[in-house]
Amino acid sequence: MKWDPSKYVEFGNHRDRPFHDLVARVRSVEPGKVVDLGCGPGNLTATLADRWPMARVVGIDSSEDMLRKADSLRRQALPQHSHEQQPGGLTFEQGDIAEWYPDADTDVVVTNAALQWVPGHQEMLAGWLRHLKPGAWFAMQVPGNFTSPSHTLMRQLAESSEWSGRLSGVLRHDGVVGSPADYLGIMLDAGCAADAWETTYQQVLQGEDPVLEWVRGTGLRPVLAALTAEEAADFEAEYSALLREAYPSTSHGTVFPFRRIFAVAHKPA
Ligand SMILES: C[S@@+](CC[C@H](N)C(=O)[O-])C[C@H]1O[C@@H](n2cnc3c(N)ncnc32)[C@H](O)[C@@H]1O
């Protein structure tokens, strides 16, 4: 299942805002090493290098396409993020979050809109927090919209008699993310100071079928990957009709409420 960086960066403002809201709660002053897990196209990782210019900022992602995009962005940003200018710098590495562990240098971990793709991440979080050095921060954001119409309609259609033969088991929405209380509990149990919350952003989208466009870049990808191009077009035609009813177009655009879950842990120094 390939990620498409150009599709993903559409709706940039709406996708970026939760990242900034998350990172605003990390009060690390002069970290030596900052890791962005599931960094995607790297544009937001670069803002971490701007905020902490002395830090070594490392973006990790499993998608070659995303990393290619991230690397070209890094080159454009040179010398701003150059190793020659400062002890810090911005680099990107290919890796699987499920295989990752913080090393002894890591001061800040940020992971935005990525852990929902990593089964078992709640257990991993407990392990990561145990391994983090004293004084380190861990900040995460995951979407909490799996019971909203965009996702329930997608699931209902995929499980309908027409599509279940092709799409059975492809959508994994149950238990994909925890509640804010789940993440808070894991962080407190690990002996950290913790802050967990949720926000529903009332996003006003423009254009024709904007909710379909939105989910094409994220939640619909497993469905599209499982179908031929012709089947995908048929599925999208049926799904977009349902979306238009659930999210009617108004003179202001289409309101697409989006719930997101945030949690920030600070390990005692
Ligand atoms: C929705 S994008 C978020 C990108 C970026 N963090 C942002 O906020 O713009 C999710 C990213 O997680 C990456 N990802 C998903 N599962 C992963 C895994 N197991 N290991 C590493 N990266 C993963 C995908 O390749 C994708 O780039």
PDBQT file of the ligand as one rigid body, heavy atoms in Angstrom, charges set to zero:
ROOT
HETATM    1  C1  LIG A 301      -0.843  10.325   7.776  1.00  0.00    +0.000 C 
HETATM    2  S1  LIG A 301       0.883  10.327   7.430  1.00  0.00    +0.000 S 
HETATM    3  C2  LIG A 301       1.494  11.506   8.643  1.00  0.00    +0.000 C 
HETATM    4  C3  LIG A 301       2.761  12.174   8.189  1.00  0.00    +0.000 C 
HETATM    5  C4  LIG A 301       3.305  13.269   9.098  1.00  0.00    +0.000 C 
HETATM    6  N1  LIG A 301       3.604  12.783  10.434  1.00  0.00    +0.000 N 
HETATM    7  C5  LIG A 301       2.338  14.428   9.171  1.00  0.00    +0.000 C 
HETATM    8  O1  LIG A 301       1.776  14.678  10.232  1.00  0.00    +0.000 OA
HETATM    9  O2  LIG A 301       2.155  15.097   8.149  1.00  0.00    +0.000 OA
HETATM   10  C6  LIG A 301       1.371   8.785   8.137  1.00  0.00    +0.000 C 
HETATM   11  C7  LIG A 301       2.794   8.397   7.851  1.00  0.00    +0.000 C 
HETATM   12  O3  LIG A 301       3.124   7.279   8.673  1.00  0.00    +0.000 OA
HETATM   13  C8  LIG A 301       3.961   6.417   7.922  1.00  0.00    +0.000 C 
HETATM   14  N2  LIG A 301       3.887   5.074   8.510  1.00  0.00    +0.000 N 
HETATM   15  C9  LIG A 301       2.794   4.290   8.608  1.00  0.00    +0.000 A 
HETATM   16  N3  LIG A 301       3.126   3.128   9.228  1.00  0.00    +0.000 NA
HETATM   17  C10 LIG A 301       4.454   3.200   9.506  1.00  0.00    +0.000 A 
HETATM   18  C11 LIG A 301       5.376   2.318  10.131  1.00  0.00    +0.000 A 
HETATM   19  N4  LIG A 301       4.998   1.137  10.629  1.00  0.00    +0.000 N 
HETATM   20  N5  LIG A 301       6.655   2.721  10.254  1.00  0.00    +0.000 NA
HETATM   21  C12 LIG A 301       7.069   3.922   9.771  1.00  0.00    +0.000 A 
HETATM   22  N6  LIG A 301       6.229   4.796   9.175  1.00  0.00    +0.000 NA
HETATM   23  C13 LIG A 301       4.939   4.432   9.045  1.00  0.00    +0.000 A 
HETATM   24  C14 LIG A 301       3.421   6.490   6.509  1.00  0.00    +0.000 C 
HETATM   25  O4  LIG A 301       4.377   6.084   5.556  1.00  0.00    +0.000 OA
HETATM   26  C15 LIG A 301       3.053   7.974   6.408  1.00  0.00    +0.000 C 
HETATM   27  O5  LIG A 301       4.101   8.726   5.881  1.00  0.00    +0.000 OA
ENDROOT
TORSDOF 0
